[in-house]
Amino acid sequence: MRHQKKGRKFNRTASHRKAMMSNLASSLIIHKRIQTTNAKSKELRGFVDRLITYAKKGDVHARRLIQKKILGKRSKEIANILIHDIAPNYENRNGGYTRIIKLNNRKNDNAPVSLIELIDVAPSVENIENEKEKEESKE
C-alpha cells in the first residue's frame, strides 16, 4: 500500500529529482510556458504553485524559502521575477496558478507530452501567432 507517499520518483535519485524540479521551475518562471512530459508537468504544478504562494507574501522569509527551493546561481534572479513580476498578477487568486494542456505523444519515445503555462501571465497562442505574422511581414 502507498499510504502517505506523495510525489513521483521518475526513476531518479533524490538529488537528481530536486535539481530537475528546480530547473523546470526556473524555466517555467523565465519563459512563462514550457513543454515537458505529462508526469513532470503534473509534479511541477504543485512545486511552482508553492513558490508563487511564497512570492505573494513578498517578505524576506518568503524570499529565502524560494531561494532554498531554486538551486544554483540564478536563485536570486528567479526570486525577484517571482516577487516583482508574477506574484502581483495573482494577488486575488488562491491557488491554481498553472495550466496544463495535453499535446500529442513525442515522436522519439512516444511519451505523452504537455504544455504547462502560468495563467494570466503567459502570452496567448493568438498573440504569438500575431507576432510571427508581424515579423514575416517586416521581412
N, C-alpha and C positions, 0 to 999 in steps of 0.2 A: 504494500500500500504506500501511496505517495503523500501521506498527510504532512502538511506544514513544510513542503519542499517547493518553494516558489522559484520560478525562473528556469530558463533553458540553459543547458550546458554547452551546446554547439560542438561537442567533442573537442573541447579546448581546455587548457589548464586555467586556473582561476586568474592568474596574472594576465594571460592572453585575452580572456573574456573581458576583464576590466579595461585593458588597453583598447580592445576592439570597440567597446561601448563608448569609451571616451572619444575615440577617433570618429566614430559615426555621429555622435552628438555634436562634436566640433564642426564637422562638415555640414550637418543639418543647420546649425546656428548661422554659419557663414553664408551658405548658399540658399537657405530657406526651403529647399526641397532636394531630396536625393533619391536615387533608385537603388534598391537593395532587395534581398530575398524577403519573402513574407515573414519568416520566423524572426529574422533580425529586426525587421521593421516593427513587429509586434512587441519585441522586447525593448526596442529603443524608445517606443512611445512612452512607457512609464518612466524611463530614465530621464528623458527630456522634459516631461511634464513636471517632474520633481524639481529639476533645475529652474524651470520658469517660475514655479511657485516660490522657490527661494529668492529669485530675482525680483519678484513683486514686492517683497519686503524691503529690499534695497539697502539694508544696513550692513555694517562691517561683518557681522557674524554670517549673514547670508552670502556675502561675497567670499568669505573664507570657505564656506561649505561648497560653493560652486567650484572654487579653485581646488578643493580637495578631490572632487569627482572628476574634473578635467585634468588629465595628466599632461606634462610637457611644458614647453616654453610659452605656448600660446594661452595658458590658463587665464592670465590677467586680461588679455585681449578678448577672450570669449566671455569672461565675466562682465566686462564693460559693455560689450554688444548686448548681452542678455539684459543687463540692468537698465541701460540707457535707451536702447532701440526697440527691443522686443517686448519687455515687460509692460511698458505703458499701454501697449495695444490691448493687453488682456486684463486691464485694471478691473473691469466689471464682470469678468468671466471666471467661474470657479471650476477649473479643470477642463480637460478636453481641448488642449491647445494644438493637437496634431491631427492630421487626416491621413488615412492610408487608402490608396487607390490601387486595386489589384490590376496588374498588367498581364501580358502573356508569359509563357514559360521561356526561360533563357535557352537560346539555341544550342549552346555548348553542352550543358549537362541536364537540360530540361527541368531546371529548378524553378519553382514559382517565384516570380519577381513582382514587386510592388513599388509604388512611388509613395514616399512619406513626405509630407509638407506641413509647414506651420500655417494654421488657419489665420486668415485676415492679414498675414504678413507676406506670404509667398505671392509672386506675380501670377495672375491667372493665365490660363492657356491662351486665351484670346489676346492678351497683352503681349505675350511672347511672339505669337504669330504676326501681330501688327508690327512689332519691332523688326522682325525678319523682313517683312514686306517693305518697310521703310528703308532698310539697309540695301535691299536689292534695287529699289527704285533710284537710290542715290548713285549707285554704280552704273 
